[in-house]
């Protein structure tokens, strides 16, 4: 993908994948990369899927960004963004040098960890400023390695007393920042190119439509339904990522 464009069949499948991921993102405010990276990794290596997802996430973050800015919790977003900015380059370096199958297994483990945390329904008090920083650092590592900064941040916001609306808005703002943090070192390492840009632009209409539809669905949703959708999303994507990694390892050993 960094050297050539995909076949029409793979392009159509990729468009369907990013539409589904964008639908989830529009509803939850955070699900795009969590869904899109494992899905696209079914048809291309993670080192190609991650840049495409990051470009699309940056583009689609404009949708809903202005209203999100008005109500987001800037205190937590600032500390999370600081940690992510520091740690993302290390994650990108790992993505560029690690083989695909271990990365896919890492993606699955990350998502399953988030499922365990969210399923417990844990609630904690507001964390002090510096106490938020480790969540941002781990998010940055995941952002560079897998294009998935979400799980640590999702766990943080859903375990905090912050309301669902404020948490959703805060994640929209934060994920726009993390996309920028990851794209800069990716470009430095030569992992971006015209084929990646063309694929991202081709997928943008599908992502915009899915995000718009998901946002409309969110307006009539309850907090309980919001959490159920988040858990279902995490479980399915973890299974997909793990299955592809296991199949690749079996094929390599045969």
VENJOJO-V135483 format. One line per field, one symbol per residue. psi: psi as a letter, one per 20 degrees, with the letter a starting at -180 (. if undefined). A space follows every 50 residues. Layout:
BEGIN
psi = ???
END
This chain:
BEGIN
psi = hiirqrrhghggghggghgghhggghghiiighhghghghihiqqhihgg hgggghhggiihoigghhhhiqnhghgggghgghhghghghggghhiqqg ghgghgggggghghggghhikpprrpqqghihghhhgghgghghgjkmig ghhggghiirjpqgggggghhggghgghgghhhghghhjkjqrghggggg hhighhggggggghhhhhhkqrhghghggggggggghgggggghgggghg hhi.
END
